[in-house]
Amino acid sequence: AHQPQAMAETDDLTPGLKALWESCPVRPATFQGFGSGMMCTAPISAGGQMLVLPLEKCWTAAAARSCPSLAVLDGELLEAISDASLIALHMLVTRTEGCSEDFRREHIALMEAAEYETLMDWKPDELVYLKGSKWCMVAEALKQDILDEFGELQEIIGDFFAQHRITQESFMWAHKLLLSRCVSFFMEDGSTLMVLGPGQDMFNHSTEVPVGNDDVNLE
């Protein structure tokens, strides 16, 4: 099978992410004909760990609630906002005003430069090919849910949105990014933990190397 050639992007790798990935045998790279992804810098045995991240360094609802920019909002409101929207807002305020954690700003820049697509990007004449399937209905319903939540939040914290230049378009961008890249863990108490780890989102998919539930773990 043809193996795409990787060109490491170590010169462009920013210091915050370098420190976060220091003990991991992977680095960002550009693969000719495939785009950006992660390359291995050393042989990895079957079952070996490729990327290990502390949960507090990932994008989660808990991390969003502890963000100083979001902590100024009413506590009851923060609890009422969906986890996905909390993470989306965390990413958006980081994008507009920065963050004391360098790796978060750097990760946002990497995600902005990446290309990705979800069914919510499909036009009506494209979705017609999925008509009658659950995916067509899910795409339309999910997009409307996100727009509705933005509208509700706009009425309550419109000044906050204006301060951080959060628009309907950017809110949708962050949600589509999460839909494309986050990992959900089903916890013992019945809740769901959404996690987007810096670097985890950059692993390319391949039908030749399928990923199973046991390949991504929360410890």
NORNOR-V421129 format. One line per field, one symbol per residue. burial: b if it has 9 or more other C-alpha atoms within 8 Angstrom, else e. A space follows every 10 residues. Layout:
burial: ???
//
This chain:
burial: eeeeebebbe eebeebbbeb beeebbbbbb beeeebbbbb eeeeeeeeeb beeeeebbbb bebbbebeeb beeeeeebee eebbbbbbbb bbbbbeeeee ebbbbbbbbe eeeeeeebbb eeeeeebeeb eeeeebbebb eebeebbeeb eebbeeebee bbebebeeeb bbebbbbbeb ebeebeeeee eebbbbbbbe bbeeeeeeee eeeeeeeee
//
